Amino acid sequence: MSKKKSRTKDTKLTNAIEATDGKPMYDESCKRILADKGILSWIMKECVAEYKEIDIKEIINYIEGTPAIGEVEIFTGKAIQGLSTEIIGNHNRKIFFDIRYRAFIPKEDEMIELIINIEAQNDQYPGYPLVKRGLFYDCMMISNQYGTEFPTMDYNKIKKVYSIWLCRNAPLALKNTITAYELNERNIVGDVKEAKENYDLMSVVMVHLGEMGDESESRMLNMLNKLFSEEIRAKEKIEVLENEYDIPTSEELESEVMQMCNWSKTVEDRATAKGMAKGIAEGRDEKALEMAKAMLQDGNELELIAKYTKLSSTVLETLKSELLD
């Protein structure tokens, strides 16, 4: 086989693995799990100041309707069904909130309404400070209220907004921390006391998750660390939610947890296979590749080939399909 032909096949192998890495499906499962009202209640208890003194079992009753998952466009605030939650195109960009919903707070003889956004973030350093993006999301949730929440210049009807960011893969210094960024009153000259509800209209909360074995003073962090751990199986996670956090697990939630764990395994396998493909392309695993080709041509089973070559099943399946072409 010529070097040119080998490089072509190796490129095809890498592209095939990249195209099926399962990450988008894993991310979608995570969002659907986070949108469960039982899990949202724990997030609200520790991240939304208005619920600090409210019993966790009551909070679930203050969540209105069904949280929108990837349905509300950030720039318009409109719910758009049937579109991807990702950016569409390079120029005509459509970006959607991961999760957005309304919640109520009992206050004296009335109910105060909040608009809450939850974002699941894997990349801690996407090229800009995430806090700035959170503030932008808050500003959009406020500006989008004009013409919907208050049709005239009645700014008294502006609803407070929260953008809560759940960040995985945080650096060590940030792990297991929760930090809120809010508007505060500061007198420059004189001593003025404005009613807090007139300016306390937005908050960004950065939640940096830790590892499964970490024990934090925050029960919510401990729950999320276990929920997203790759070391705990789906059945154990469901038991943790039920027994340690009194979260009622429906068939839908159980199904989503199972899917998330399956996709997590897929992402891990694909990443391993992708690295292996890169190694093959660079000639580091040429012996293993040649042995696999020979064994495939001899009709050996993939399990046996994987045992002797240490190549992943994904690499072997792709290689097998290429040899059949």
C-alpha positions in Angstrom: 0.0 0.0 0.0 1.4 3.4 -1.0 1.9 6.1 1.6 -0.6 8.4 -0.2 -3.3 5.8 -0.1 -2.6 5.0 3.5 -2.9 8.7 4.5 -6.2 8.9 2.5 -7.7 6.0 4.5 -6.4 7.3 7.8 -8.1 10.7 7.1 -11.3 8.8 6.3 -11.0 6.9 9.5 -10.5 10.1 11.6 -13.4 11.9 9.9 -15.7 8.9 10.5 -14.9 8.9 14.2 -15.3 12.6 14.5 -18.7 12.5 12.8 -20.1 10.0 15.3 -18.6 11.2 18.6 -22.0 11.4 20.3 -21.3 14.7 22.1 -24.4 16.6 20.9 -26.7 13.8 22.1 -24.9 13.7 25.4 -25.3 17.5 25.8 -29.0 17.3 25.0 -29.5 14.5 27.6 -27.8 16.7 30.2 -30.1 19.6 29.5 -33.2 17.5 29.7 -32.1 16.1 33.0 -31.3 19.5 34.4 -34.8 20.7 33.3 -36.4 18.2 35.7 -38.3 20.2 38.3 -36.9 18.1 41.1 -33.3 18.9 40.1 -34.2 22.6 39.3 -35.6 22.9 42.9 -32.1 22.1 44.3 -30.4 24.6 42.0 -32.9 27.3 42.9 -32.6 26.6 46.6 -28.9 27.4 46.6 -28.5 29.8 43.6 -31.6 31.9 43.7 -31.6 34.1 46.8 -35.4 34.4 46.9 -35.7 30.7 47.6 -33.1 30.4 50.3 -35.7 30.1 53.2 -38.2 28.0 51.3 -38.4 24.3 51.9 -37.0 22.3 49.0 -40.2 20.3 48.6 -42.2 23.5 48.2 -40.0 25.1 45.5 -41.1 22.6 42.9 -44.6 24.0 43.1 -43.4 27.5 42.2 -42.0 26.4 38.8 -44.5 27.4 36.1 -45.3 24.9 33.4 -42.7 23.0 31.5 -39.2 24.5 31.2 -38.3 25.4 27.6 -35.2 23.4 26.5 -33.4 25.0 23.5 -36.7 26.6 22.3 -36.3 30.3 23.2 -34.1 32.5 21.0 -31.8 34.8 22.9 -32.1 37.7 20.6 -35.8 37.8 20.2 -37.1 36.0 23.4 -39.5 34.1 21.2 -40.1 30.4 21.5 -39.2 28.6 18.3 -40.1 25.0 17.9 -38.2 22.4 15.8 -34.9 24.2 15.5 -31.5 23.2 16.7 -30.3 24.7 20.0 -27.0 25.4 18.4 -25.8 28.3 16.3 -27.2 28.1 12.7 -24.9 29.3 10.0 -22.0 31.7 10.2 -23.8 34.9 9.4 -27.5 34.5 10.2 -26.9 33.2 13.7 -29.6 31.8 15.9 -28.7 31.1 19.5 -31.0 29.6 22.1 -31.1 29.5 25.8 -30.3 26.0 27.1 -33.1 26.0 29.6 -35.5 28.9 30.4 -38.6 29.0 32.6 -40.7 31.1 34.9 -41.0 30.7 38.7 -43.0 32.5 41.3 -42.1 33.7 44.8 -44.8 34.2 47.5 -44.5 37.7 48.9 -47.1 39.0 51.4 -50.4 39.1 49.4 -48.9 38.7 45.9 -46.7 36.4 43.9 -43.5 37.8 42.4 -42.5 36.3 39.1 -38.9 35.5 38.0 -37.4 34.4 34.7 -34.6 31.9 35.1 -32.1 30.6 32.6 -29.9 27.6 33.2 -26.8 27.0 31.0 -24.7 23.8 31.0 -21.1 24.7 30.1 -18.2 22.3 29.4 -15.6 24.8 28.2 -14.4 27.0 31.0 -12.4 29.3 28.7 -14.2 29.7 25.4 -12.2 32.8 24.5 -14.0 35.3 26.8 -15.1 35.5 30.4 -18.3 33.4 30.9 -19.5 36.0 33.4 -19.8 38.5 30.6 -21.8 36.1 28.6 -24.1 35.5 31.6 -24.6 39.3 32.0 -25.5 39.5 28.3 -28.0 36.7 28.7 -29.5 38.6 31.6 -29.7 41.8 29.6 -31.5 40.0 26.8 -34.0 38.5 29.1 -34.8 41.9 30.5 -34.9 43.7 27.1 -37.1 40.9 25.6 -39.7 41.7 28.2 -40.6 45.0 26.5 -43.7 44.5 24.5 -44.5 41.2 26.2 -44.4 41.6 30.0 -45.1 45.3 29.8 -46.5 46.6 26.5 -46.1 50.3 27.4 -43.4 52.2 29.3 -44.5 50.7 32.6 -41.0 49.6 33.8 -42.5 48.7 37.2 -43.5 45.4 35.6 -39.9 44.3 34.7 -39.3 40.9 36.1 -36.0 39.9 37.8 -33.9 37.5 35.8 -31.3 34.9 36.7 -28.7 33.3 34.4 -27.2 30.3 36.2 -24.1 28.6 34.7 -23.2 25.0 35.6 -19.6 24.7 34.6 -17.8 21.3 34.3 -14.1 20.8 33.8 -13.3 23.8 36.0 -9.7 24.5 37.1 -8.8 23.3 40.5 -9.0 26.7 42.1 -12.7 27.0 41.0 -13.9 23.5 41.7 -16.9 23.3 44.0 -17.6 27.0 44.2 -20.8 29.0 43.7 -20.4 32.8 43.0 -23.2 35.3 42.3 -22.7 38.6 40.5 -25.5 41.2 41.2 -26.4 44.9 41.1 -25.8 46.7 44.4 -26.4 50.2 45.6 -23.3 52.4 46.3 -23.6 56.0 47.5 -21.1 58.3 46.0 -22.4 61.5 47.6 -25.0 61.5 50.3 -27.0 58.7 51.9 -29.7 57.4 49.6 -31.7 54.2 50.2 -33.6 53.0 47.2 -35.9 50.0 47.6 -33.8 47.0 46.7 -36.5 45.5 44.4 -36.2 48.6 42.2 -32.7 47.8 41.1 -32.1 44.2 42.1 -33.2 42.9 38.7 -30.5 40.6 37.4 -28.1 38.1 38.8 -25.4 35.8 37.2 -24.5 32.7 39.2 -21.4 30.7 38.3 -21.5 27.1 39.6 -18.2 25.3 39.2 -18.6 21.6 39.6 -16.0 19.3 41.2 -15.4 15.6 41.1 -17.5 12.8 42.3 -15.5 12.1 45.4 -15.4 15.7 46.6 -17.5 16.6 49.6 -18.8 20.1 49.5 -20.8 22.0 52.1 -23.3 22.5 49.3 -25.7 19.6 48.9 -26.5 20.8 45.4 -22.9 20.6 44.3 -22.6 17.1 45.8 -25.7 16.0 43.9 -24.5 17.4 40.6 -21.1 16.0 41.0 -22.6 12.5 41.4 -25.1 13.0 38.7 -22.5 13.9 36.1 -19.8 11.6 37.3 -18.6 9.0 34.8 -17.7 6.7 37.6 -21.3 6.0 38.8 -23.7 3.9 36.8 -27.2 5.1 35.8 -29.0 2.9 38.3 -26.9 4.2 41.2 -27.5 7.8 40.1 -31.2 7.3 40.1 -31.0 5.8 43.6 -28.9 8.8 44.8 -31.6 11.2 43.5 -34.4 9.3 45.2 -32.8 8.4 48.5 -30.4 11.3 49.2 -32.2 14.2 47.6 -35.9 13.1 47.7 -36.2 13.8 44.0 -39.2 11.8 42.6 -37.8 9.9 39.6 -40.3 9.4 36.7 -39.8 7.0 33.9 -38.8 10.0 31.7 -36.1 11.1 34.1 -34.8 7.5 34.5 -34.7 7.2 30.8 -32.7 10.4 30.4 -30.2 9.4 33.0 -29.7 6.1 31.2 -29.2 7.8 27.9 -26.8 10.4 29.4 -24.7 7.6 30.8 -24.8 5.7 27.5 -23.8 8.8 25.5 -21.1 9.6 28.1 -19.6 6.2 27.4 -19.9 6.8 23.7 -18.1 10.1 23.9 -15.3 8.5 25.9 -15.0 5.6 23.5 -15.0 7.9 20.5 -12.4 10.2 22.1 -10.2 7.1 22.6 -10.8 6.0 19.1 -10.1 9.5 17.7 -6.8 9.6 19.5 -6.0 6.1 18.2 -6.9 7.2 14.6 -4.6 10.2 15.0 -1.8 7.9 16.2 -2.4 5.7 13.2 -2.3 8.7 10.9 1.1 9.7 12.4 2.5 6.1 12.1 2.7 5.5 15.8 0.4 2.4 15.6 1.3 1.1 12.2 2.1 -2.3 13.6 -1.2 -2.6 15.3 -3.0 -1.4 12.2 -1.2 -3.9 9.9 -1.9 -6.7 12.3 -5.6 -5.8 12.4 -5.8 -5.6 8.6 -4.2 -9.1 8.3 -6.5 -10.6 11.0 -9.6 -9.0 9.3 -8.5 -10.5 6.0 -8.2 -13.9 7.6 -11.8 -13.6 8.9 -11.0 -13.2 12.6 -13.7 -11.8 14.9 -13.4 -8.2 16.0 -13.2 -9.1 19.7 -10.2 -11.3 19.1 -8.5 -8.6 17.0 -9.1 -6.0 19.6 -7.6 -8.3 22.2 -4.3 -8.7 20.3 -4.0 -5.2 18.8 -5.5 -3.1 21.6 -7.4 -1.1 18.9 -10.9 0.0 19.8 -14.0 -1.6 18.3 -14.8 1.7 16.6 -11.5 1.8 14.8 -11.8 -1.8 13.8 -15.3 -1.5 12.5 -14.3 1.5 10.4 -11.2 -0.3 9.2 -13.3 -3.3 8.3 -15.8 -1.2 6.3 -12.9 0.4 4.4 -11.4 -3.0 3.5 -14.7 -4.1 2.1 -14.9 -1.0 -0.2 
